[in-house]
């Protein structure tokens, strides 16, 4: 870019100031070149950061997909277990659930007592 008062291309160059004008233009050109190089470096850095972000997003999406698949398997297993418990409840009445609950509570108390006895 040239200074606004430049006589470039007008054909009437003032020879007394042409040396200083040329020096000013060279200075501006060298500053512009330096700034362009700096800007290109920043653009390249932003490009690398953007690529790294994209890679990270893809990795996170893959991890989420794997977690969703494993959760789906767990959901299927829980649904099957609940289905079997409903069949058991319907076929043997509510006493089966009471017996199962008592067994779980007795097992828990036994394990708790053994763990406390082992620490003493």
N, C-alpha and C positions, 0 to 999 in steps of 0.2 A: 504494500500500500504506500502511496506517495503522500507527502505533506500537502495540505490543501492549497498552499500558495505556490506550488511548484509550477515552473514554466515548461515542464516536460511536454514535448509534442507541439508547442506553440510556434516554434521556429524563431522566436525572438529571445534568445538566451542572453542574459546580462553577463558578459564575460568577467566582470569584476567579482561577481558572487558565485560563478559556476564551480569553482574549486570547493568552496564551503558547502554549496548545495550537494555536490557529489559526495563529499565526506559525510554529510547528514544522512543522505540516502543510503550510503554504505553502512552507516551505524544502525539505521532503522532496519535495514535488511538483515544484518547480522543478529540484531535483537529478535526479529521475527523468526529467523531460523532457529535460534536458541529456544524460543518459546514453543515453536512447532515441535521440536525434538522432545521437549518436556511434556507437551500435550500428548504426543504419540506414546511416550513411555507410560503415562497415566492411563491412556486408553488400553494399552496392552495389559497393564496390571488389572484393570477392571474386567477385561475379557477373561483373564485367568481366574479371577474370583468368581465370575458368573459361571464359568464351566465347572469350577469346584462345587459351587452351590447346587448346580444341576445334578452332578454326580451324587452328592449327599442326599438330595431329595429322592433320587431313584433308589439308593440303598435303603433309605427309611421306608419307602413304599414297599419294597420287597420284604423287609422285616415285618411290617404291618400285615402284609398278605399272609406270611407264614404264621403269625400269631392268630390271625382270623381263622385260618384252616385248623390250627390245633384247638382253638376254642370251639369250632364247629364240631370237632370230634368229641370233645368233652360234653357239649350240649346233647349230642346224640346218645352218649353213654348215660347221662343223667335221665334223659327222657325214657330210655329203655328200662332203667332201674325203677323209675316211678311207675311205669306201666306194669312191671312185674309185681310191685308192691300192691297196686290196685287190684290186680288179678288175685293175689293172695288174700287181700282183704275181702273181696267179693266171694271167694270160694270157701274160706274158713271162718268167716265172721270176724268180729272185732277183737275177740280174745287172742288171736294170733298176734295182733299188733301190741296188745298189752304184754304178752309173754316176750315178744321181741324187745320191747322197751325195758322190761325188767332185766333181761339178759344184758343189754347194753349198759344199764346203770350198774349192775352187779360187777361186770367186767371192769368198768371205769373205777369203781371203788376199790376193787382188788388190786388193780395196777397202781393206783395212787397209794394204797397202804403198803404195797411191796416197795415202792420207790422211797417212801418215807422211812420204812424200816431199814432199807439198805443204806441210807445216809446216816443213820444213827449209830 
